[in-house]
């Protein structure tokens, strides 16, 4: 390397002042308090805030109890805090992973010596030494050397690009960005071969890599769940407001009737105003009762619990919205390499010269195996030891892995000279001497077979390669090609090799065999793709590979299963209008030779069709599409920019983990639905009883404090109980929910109104039936009967929780997978019984006798029969 390339310390400081450093502008992170404030925009929380404000006014005016206001306030604080803490802690975990990954050092010439510095400290003009395996830290030009670069992170093209020394006076900015320019190097790409010195021309945000990060500031769409909850909040608020007004009117009419002078009551202003205030307070409480305060808390809890479970399954959720939206996916665009395939080249077949196929090294006959191991070990730039392969390109590492632990079987020989592989000649040659003397040749079969006249049989003996025999070999190789396999031929030239000529011998090559190499499909990915498709999610594979390879992989992974399935190349896609592409989209399975811009276009088109779209990606070029998608799945091995753009990071790059993310998303959605059913059943019953009660002479069936007590206990503790529901594979058999679909299904409505009305009817019967009231002790204020009713209402709700959590007739189904559910319900039961003894005047309770408890418990169990019959009739 030439030292004159480097800058001096003075020049570094000058460049730093003029152009800045190589540090990328960090992605703006929300603080804890910013996130906390943002969570107050939740539609349910907004309704609660209105109710809280009204309650505060009444409390300050002396017409409300302080603990009523405190109950609403606690519901709001708990819900927003848990949600914020879950998301913020996961963001911090993500940031720590990112910071550790980004502490990369590079070597530069400064002050006439090589120094190692952080890439953030590079400046314009720096001379940077880059070697095989290094990630290029800036945009710039080649000053010296020769390298090959993997630029797939920017352009999606897996083919390695050769880079040469730029001519004197080369202008980096003379033409638009061109990744194929042989003199230009770009940040984020990886050196796969060679060594060179480059000059930093563009740094930091001015690099192509940096510019792409700026595209990530686009606005995000509302998640499907947020849209559904907004709709639900709107309907609940209307129900609550209507119920509150009707109940206030009912109370006033009931007071007028009982006054003995209906019209005279309305002219008695002191009494009228006092009763009106009480009626309004009751109306506000009914409105509060109608709103499931525990819903935001429940969403936060269930998301938090599942986020920790998902991390164990290699799924890091950066944004809670990512989990819930994953469950609603209609369409998933998935990368091939590393997601559907293993992401690493692997030797999967060895076709010997005598046309015998072997799947592993151990099954190859000894003589052929010795020749094979010797040929690979000597004709490779990778270092192959007993237990590992170091260096070399991906192909050579794959060959090294195939013969690992077999080095002791090598023929005793030494390498004298080597001609490395190059893409023009398509072969490499190692000249050896010892027990085997001659040349070991490795290369493209079509290049070597035309020079081959013999082959080795299983005993290592040389046999003549006839035309018919060679044709049979080629037919087998064609079959390999149709299975998306790359092939390398291994040949031996016995005798003296002319090192001076450096080319292939004209004839007399002896074929050792053909190695078939491929990036194999992950077996678990095939099962995962099947499960995702059965879940109603359309999966489309996007790859930079040629069509034939992509189709072969798609067929093997069962993405393509019929002739009607559509495969497009990027070029074909560009010729289609958006309208034509929308028509083809339902049958689309593969996009080959894809460009980064294709992904963004697909996301846009699918969203215009009101679909919920998922996108996977790992490169900087994928980041805009990851950001625009409803759910961006960034790969754990990908770039920091891609991970910043994604909602979910798949740490193991495995499609199987995407399936788990969808399953967890659906689990959360179903858990939320169960809780809504549970809560709205209570709310319907409470509102109905409070509305009808005054008309049949029952004043305040439930007091304000009792209503708030039921809300507080049921909302918070029940939220935790339903939050622990297990992820069941049956959820993957459900069809995806539409973006604008109502979160409350007809089945849920059936349960809510059947059980809600039964609670209402049973409650009113309990309070008005002489047969029932006769079973309780009498008192001037009916305290025993009202205590019994308060417990009956709560017990019915607890038992109905078991009805709701199981969709089948067996209420104990999968209960062992959520042991916390039984514990929490037992805790609610215990608290309720304790409050019977301790509630006193605040909760209008008094201790009951054993026979009174038997009446309450016996009537409570009847809801099991009601729900059993409902499920039986609606199955």
N, C-alpha and C positions, 0 to 999 in steps of 0.2 A: 504494500500500500504506500502511496506517496504522501508524505507529510505536508506538502504544500497545499493540500486540499483543506486543511483545518483552519479554523478561525483562532484569533488570539483572544485573550480575556477582554481586551479593550473593544474588539469588534463584536464580541458577544453582548457586552453591555449596550453598545450602540444599537445593535439589531433589536435587542429586547425593548429598548425605549421607543424605537421606530415602528416595529411590527408586533410587539407583544410576544408572549410565550406560546407554547404548543398546547396549553391547557384548554380543554373544551369547556364552554360555559355550562355549568352544572344544571341539570334538570331541576326546576324549582319544586321544592318539596313543601307541602303544607305542614305547618306546625300543628302540634296537638290541639291547640285552642282554635286554630282555623278550621281543622276538621270537625272539632266539637261544635263550633258555631254553624258549620255547614249542615250538620245533621239535624238542625232545627228546621230545615226546609222540608222535612218529611211531612207528607200530607196529614197523617194521623196526629203527629206531634203538634201541627198547627191548630187542629181542632182542640186539642187538649190545652194549648196555650190560651185560646179564647175562653174555654171553660174555667181555667185557672184564674184568669183576670176577673171574670164575673164573680167567682167565689171569693176572691180577695176583697172585692168591693162590698159584698154582703157581710163578710166576716168583720170588716172594719166598721160597718154600719150597725153591728150588733145583732145581725139576723142570720148568722151562720157560726158553725163550730170551727175552731182552729184546726182540729185534726182532719176535717173534711178537705180543707185547702192543702194540708200537709200530704194527704194521700195522693192527690193529683200531682203535686210537685215532685214527690218521690218517684212516681211512675215516669215522669218526664226525665228526671235526672238519671235514673237507673238506665233507661232505654238508650239515651244519647251517650252516656258515659261508656257503657259496655261496648256499644257499636264502635265508638271512636277508639277506644283502647285496643280492641282487636285489630282494627285496620292499621293503626299507628304502630303497634308492636311488630306486625308483619312487614310494614314498610321499613322499619329499622333493621330487621333481620335481613331484608333484601339489600339495603344500602351497605351493610357490613360485608355481605358477600361481594357486592360490586366493588367496594373500595379495595378489598384484598386482591380481587382479580385484576384491578387496574394499576396496581403498583408494579409496573413493568419497567425494567431498566434497558438501556441501549448503550452501544459503544460509539463514541465520537472522537474525531481528531480535534484536539484543542491544545493550543500552546505547544505544538509539535510533539504531542504524545497522545496515546489512547487513554480516554477517560470513560468511566461508566457512570451514567446519570439517568435520572428518571425521565421518561418520555415527555412529561409535562415541562421539563426544563429546556427542551430543545428550542432553538431560535432559527429564524430565516438565515440561510447561508451555511448552516452547520454541515460538516462532512460526516456522514453516518456510515458505520461499517455494518453491513447486513449479511447474514449467513443463513444457511439452510436451517429452517425451523423458526426463524425470526419473523415477527409480525412487523410490517413496515409502519413506522410511526408518523410519517408526514407524507405530503405529496411532493414529488420532486423528480429529478432526472438522474440517470446513471452517469457517473464520472469515470468509473473504472470497473472492469470485471464482466462476468456473464452470470445471469441467474435465470431460473424459471420460477414463475409466480402463480399461486392459486388465487384468482380474483373472484371466485364464486361469491364471496361475501358481499361484493358490490354489484356484480353483473349476473350472478346466478349461473355462470358458465363454468362447468367443472374442468374443462380442458386447461392444462397448464400453459401459461403464456411466457414466451421467451423474451427477455429484456437485454438490450445491448447498450454499449457506451454511446452517449449522445455526441453528435459532432460539435465542433467548436461553434459557439454563437447560437446554439439551438434555443429557440424561444418557446418556453413552456406554454405561454398564453396565446400563441399565434393561431391556434385552432381550438374548437370546442373540445370538451372532455371526450377522450377516446381511449377506452380501456385497452384497445388493441394496439395502440401506439407502442412501438418496441423500445422507445427511449423514456417513456413516462412511468413513474411508479406512484401508487396511490395508498394512502393510509388505510390500515385495516386488512390489506391483503397479506398473504403469507408466502415467504420464500421456501420453495420445496427442493431447490437444487442450486448449488453454486455459491459464490461469494462475490461481493462487490462493495463499492463505495458510492453513496448517493448524496446529492446535495438537496437540502431542504429549500423548496421554493414556496410552497403554501403550508401554513401551519394552523393548528387550532381549528377555530370555526370556519376558516377560509378553505379548508380541505373539502373534498367531495364528501368524505365521511362526516365532517362537521356540518356541512350544509344540509345533509339529509336529516340530521337531528333536529334542525329548525322546523322541519315539516311536521313535527310531532305536536305542534301547538294547536291542532284543529280541535273544534268543539266535539264533545262526546254526545251521543244520543242517549236519551233516557233508557234505562234498562226495562225489559218487559215487565218485571215485577213492580218497578216503580209506577209504570203506567197502570197496571192492574190495581195497585193499592190506592192510587189517586182516584180511580173510578170508584173503588169500594168506599173510600173516605167520603166522596161526594154523596153516595147513596146513603151511607150511614148517617151522615150529618143531616140529610133531609128527613130521614126516619126519626132521628133523635129530636130535631127541632119540631117536627109535626107532633111527635108523641108528647114532648114537653108542653107544647101549647095546649093540646087536647086535655092533658092531665090537669093543667092549671085551670082550664075552663071547668072541667069536671069537678074539681075541688070546690071552686067558687059556687057552682050550682048546688052541690051537695050541702054546703054551708048555708045557702039561702033557703033550701028546703027544710033543713033542721032548725032554722031560726024561728019557724012558725009564721013568719010574715015575709013571703018570697020577695015582693016588690019593696017592702019597707026595709029589708036587709040592705038593698043597694043604696038607700038614702042615709043609712047609718054610717057616715064616712069614717069615723075612728075605727070601728070594727071592720068595715070594708077594706080600708087601707092595710090594716094589720094582717087580715086574712089574705089579701092580694099579695103582700110581700112573702108570706109563707108559701103561697101557691107558686109564686115565681121561683122561690128557692128550690121547691120540690121539682119544678120544671127543669131548672138548671141541673139538678142532681140526675134527673132522668136522662138529660142530654149526655151527661158524663157517663151514665150507666150504659147508654147506647153505644158509646165509642169504646172499642176494645183497647184500653190503655196499654195492655201488656203486649200488643202486637209488635210495636217497634222493639221492645225489649226481647220478645221471643225471637224475632228475626236476628237480632244482635247475638243472642245466646246460641241459637242453632247454627248460625254462620261461624261463630267463634269456635264452637265445639268441633264442627266439621273441618275448619281450617287446620286445627292441630292434627286431626286424623289424616287429612290429606297430605300434610307435610311428611308423615311417616310413609306415605305411598308415593313419595318423590314429586309431589305437586305443591309448589309454593304459591299461595294465593296472595297477590299484591293488593288487590282491591276486592272487597266483599262483593261488589256488584258482579265480579267475574264469576263467582261460584253460582249465584242464583241465575245468571243469564245462561251459563253453560247448560243448565237443565232444560232450557227452552230452544236449544239449537235446532234449526231446520236444515242447515247446510254447513258442511265443514270442508274447507279447503286445506289439504294436508300436504306437507313436503314429503318427498320419498326418502331421501338419504337420511339415515339415522332415526327416522320416525317410523316408517313402514319397513324399511330395511335396517340392517344392523349398524350401518354407517361405517363399516370397515370391510375391506376386500378380504376374501377368504378363498383358499384353494378348495374346491368342492369335488373335483374329479381329477384322476390321473389316468389318461388313456395311453397305455404302453404301446410301444412300436408294434407289438404283435396283436394289437386290437383288443386287449383285455382292459376292462374298466375297473378302477379301484377308487374307493371312497376315502381311504385313509392310508397313511404311510406304512402302518404295521402290516397290512395285508399284502403289500407288494413283495414279490419274491426277492430273496436276498441279493442276488446278483444285480437285478435291476435297481433295487433300493440303494445299493452302494454307489452305483453310477449316478443315480438321481441326487443323492445327498452331496456327493462330490461336486457335481455340476452346479447345484444351487449355491453351495458354500463358497466356491471359488469365483463364480460368475455373478457377483453381487457387490454393491457398495455398502450393503448393510453388514453389520458385525453380528454373527450368529454364534451364541454360546449355548451351553447346555440348557439354560433356563430362561433366556430372554433374547430378543432381537433389538438391536440398537441401530438407529440411523437408517439411511436409505429412503427411497420413496415408498408410497403405499403398496405398490405391487411387490417390491422386493421384501417388504416386511411381511406381506401375506405368504410369500414363498418360504421365508424364514420360519414363520409360525408352523407351516405344514411339516417341516422336517425337524422341528424342535425336539430335543432329547435323542436325536439320531446321529449327532455329529461323530460319535465314536465308531460308526459304521463306514466312515469315509475311507476311500482308497488312499493309501499313502502317496501323497503327491504335493507339490508346491506350485503356487502361481508364480509365473515368471514375468508375465506382461498382461495388460488388460486394455481392451478397447471398449470404453463405456457405451451404454445404450444411447442412441439419439433418435429423435422422431423422424429424421429424414431416412436413415438407413434401416431403422426398425429392428436392430439386433445389437447384441453385445458379444464380445469374444474374450475368453480368458485362456491364455496360453499356459499350459502346465507341463511339469516334468516329474518323473518318479515312476511308480508302478504303472501309472497311466501317463503317457506322453503324447502331446498333441494339442488340440484346441477344443474347449468347451464353448458351445455356441447356443445362445438363447435369443429368441426373437419371434416375430409374427409368423405363423404357420405358412401363410401365402408367400412369404419372403424366402423361407428356408426349404420348404418341400420341393421346390423346383431344382434345388441343388442336392437333393437327397437320393441316394441309390440303394441304401441298405437300412436295415433296422435290427435292433437287438431283441432276441427272444428272451423268455423268462430265465434262461440259464446264462444270459449275458453273451450268447453267441451271435455272430453277425449273420444275417440272412438277407437275401436279395429282395428289394422292394419293387414288386411288379406294378404295372399300370393299374390293373384291376384292384390290387391290394391298396394302392394309394387312393383310388376312387372310393373304396369302402371307408377309408379313414376320413376322407373329406365329407362323406355323407353323415358320419357320426359327428363331425365338427359342426356341420350345418344344424344338426339337432341341438347341439350346445348353444349355438348362436340364437336359436329360437327360444331358448330358455334364459336369455339375457346374460349369457356367460361370455367373458373375454377369454382368449386363448393365447398361450405361449408354447412354442415348440422348443424342445431341448434336443440338440444334436451334438454328436462328437465327431471330430476329425482326427483320425489316427495318423501319426507320422509327423513329419516336420512341417510346421506352419510358417508361411512366409510373412514375418512381422513387417517387413518393408512395404509390402503391398497393402496390408491392413484391411483387405476386403474379404468377402466370402470366397471360400474355395469353389471353383467352378462345379465340382462334382465330388462324389465319394463321401458325402456326409452320411453319418449313420444316425438314424432317428432313435432317440431314447424314448420319447413319448410326448404327449400333449398335456399341458396343465390347463384345466378349465377353472377360471377365477370369476367370482361374482360377489357383489354385495348382497348377501342373502336376505330374503324376507324374514323378519322376526316371526317365529311361530306364534308367539303370544299376540302379535299384531294382527294376524289373520283372524284369530278368535275375537279380538277386540273390535276389528272392523265389522265382523258379522254381528256382534252385539249392538254396535252403534247403528248399523243399518236396520236391524230389527227394531231398534228404538225409534225408527222413522226419520233418522238423520241421513241425508244424502251426503256421501263422501266423495270428494273429487281430489284426485292426486295431481299435484302440480310439480313438475320437474324440469330441469334443464337438459335431461337426457333426450336422445333421439327417440322417435316414435316407436320403433321396433322394440327397443329395450324397455321403454315405459309400458307398452302394451303387455310385454311378457311378464313384467313385475305385477301389473294390474290384474292379469289373469291368475297369477299364482296367489295373490292376496285376495282373490274373489271380488275385486272391485268391478271387473268386467265379467259378466256372466251370460250375456246374450248378444246376438248380432245387432240388436237395436241400440246398444250402449254406444255413446259417441266419444270419439277421441279427436282432439283438436291440437294442432301445433300453433304456436304463437303467430306465425305468418298467416295461417288460415283465419285465425281469430281476428287479425287486424283488418281482414277484408269483409268482416261481417259488421253490420250496423248493430246498435244496442238492441233494437227491436228484434232482429234476427237472433241475436245471442240469447235474449230472454226466452225465445221459443225453444232453442236448443238446450237451455240450462237444465231442465228436469231430467234429460237423458245423458247429460255430460258426466263422464267418469274420469277422463284423463286430459291434462293439458301438458303437451310436450314442448321442449325447447322454449319454455316460458321465460318472459322478461319480467323484471320487477314491476313495471307499470301494468302488466296484465293482472296482477293480484289486486291492485287498487281498483281497476276497472270492474273486476268480478264482484268485489265487495259493494261497489256503488250500484251495480245492476241488480244484485240480489236484494239489497235493501230497498230499492225502488219497488220491488215485488212484495214488500212487507215481510221479508224473511228475516229470521234471526241468524246471523252469519258468524261462523268461527273461522279463524285463519291461523295457521301455524307459520313459524318463520324463525330464522336464526341470524340472518345477515342484516347489515345496515340497510340494504336495498329492500328488505321486507318490512322495515319499521313503519312506513306510512300506511301500508295495508293492515298491519297489526293494530295500529292506532284507530283506523277507521272502522274496523270490524267490531261487531257487538261484543265478541270475546276474542282477544288476542292471546294465542298460546305461544309464548317465546320458549325456545329450546335452551336448556341449561348450559349447553356447550356453545351457545351462540354469542353474539356480540353484546356488549353492555347497552348499546343503543336499542337493540331489539328487545332486550329485557325491560328497559325503561318504557318502551312502547306497549308492552304486553300487559294484560290483566292477570295472567296466570303464567308461571314459569314451570315448565316440565323439566325437572332436574335431571331425569335419566333419558330425555329425548325420545321416549318410547310412546308409541300410539296407545299402548295399553293404559298408560297414565292419563291420556286424554279421555279414554272410556270412563275411567274412575272419576274424573272431574265432572263428566256429564251425569254419572250416577249420583254423585254427591249433590250436584245441582238439583236433580229431581227429588232427592231425599229432602233437601231443604224446602223445596216448593210444596211437597206433600205434607211435611211437618207443619208448615205455615197454614196450609189448608185445614189440617186437623184442629189446630189451635183456633182458627177462625170459626170453625163449626162449633167447637166447645164453647167459645166465648159468646158468640152470637145467640146460641141457645139460651144461655143464662140471661143475656140482655133482653131477648124477646120476652122471656118469661117475666123478668123483673118489670119491664115497661108495661106489659099486659096486666099483670096483677095490680100494679100501682094505678093503672087507668080504670080498671073495672071495679076494684075494691070500693071506692067511695060510692058508686052507684048501688051497691048491694049492702050498704051500711057498715062496711069495714073501713074504719079510719086508719090510714097509714099501715097497711099490711107489713110493709118493710119501712123502717125509719131511715132517715137520711144517713145516719151513722152506720146502720146495718148494710145499706146498699154500698157505701164506700168501703166498708170492711170486706164485704164479699168481693168487690172489685180489686182491692189491694191484695188480698190473699190469693184469690184465684188467678189474677193477672200475672203476678210476679212468680209465685211458686209453680203454677201450672205451665208458665212459659218455660221454666227450667225442665219440667217433666217432659213436655213435648219436644224440647230442644235436643234431648238425648235419643230420639228415635233412630233405629239402625238403618243403614243403607241396604235396601233389599233389591236383589236383582230383578224382581218382578216389575220394578219401576222402569226398567229398560224395555219392557214390553209395551209401555204406554206410548201413544203418539205425542209428538212435540206440541206444546201449547202455543197457540197463535199469539202474536205480539199484543193484539187488542182483545184477546179472549177474556171473558169475565172470570175473575179468580174464584168466584162462588159458583160452583157447578150445580146443575139440577139435582144431583144426588145429595150435595151438601144442603141445598135448600129444603129438600125432603126431610133430611135429618133435623135441620134447625127448627123448622116449623112443626114437625110432628112432635118432637121432644119438648120444644119450647111451649107449644100449646098444651101438651100433657102436663108439664110442670105448672102451667097457669091453672088448668082445670083442677088438678089435684090440690094445688095450694088453696084455691078458692073454696073447694069442697071441704078441705081440712078446717078452714076458718069459719065456714057457715053451717056445716052439718052438725045437727044436734047430737048425732050418734058419735061423731068424732070428738066434739068438744066435751061430751059427757065423760070421756075417758081421762080427761085432765081435771085436776083440781080447780075449783072455782075461786075467783078473787075479784075484787072491785074493778081492777084494770085489766083483767084477763091475762096477767103476766105469764102464767104457766102455758096457756094455749099459744100465746105469741112467741114464747121461747121455743116451744115445740115446733111451730111453723118455721122460725128462723133456722133451726137445726135441720128440719125436713128439707128446706130449700137448698141448704149447703150440701147435705148428704146426697140429694138427688143429683146435684152438679158433679160431685166427686165420682159417683157411680157411673154417671153418663160419660165421664172422661175415659173410662175403660171401653164403653161402647164406641166412642169416637175414634180412639187410636187403632182399633181393629176394623178393617173394612169387611171382614168375613163374619160368620155367625159365632165363631169362637173368640170371645173377648180376651182370652189369654194368649192368643197367637203371637209369637215372637216377643212375648213379654220378657223372656229371659235375656233377650239382647238389649233391653233397656231397663236394667235393674233399678235405676234411679227413679223410674216412673212410680213403681209401687211404694218406694220409700217416701217420695215427695207427697203422694196422695195420703199415705199414712200420717205424714207430718201435718198436712192440712186438716185431716180428721182429728188429730190430737189437739191441734190449736183450737179448732172449733169447739170441741168438748170442754177444753180449759176455759174458753171465753164464756161458756154457759155459766160457769161458776164464778168467773172473775169480771165479766162484762158489766154487771150491775146496771146502773142508770144510763151509762154511756151507750151500751148496746141493747138496753131493754131486755135483759136476761135474768134468769134465776135458776138455781139447781133443780133438776127434774128427778122424779122417782124412777125406780127401775121399770115399772110397768109402763110409764110414760115414754121412756126410752125405747121400749119394745114396739110401741105404736109408731114412733118416728122411723125406726130402722125397718120395720115391716113394710110400711108404705114406700120408703125410699127404694127398696129392692124391686118394686113393681116396674120401674123404668127399664129394667133388664128385659122384661117380657115385652114391653111396648116396642123397644128398639129391635128385639129379635124378630118380632112379627113384621115390623117395617122392612127390615133387611130381607126377610123371606119373601115378602110381597113384591119388592122392587128388584130382586135379583134378575 
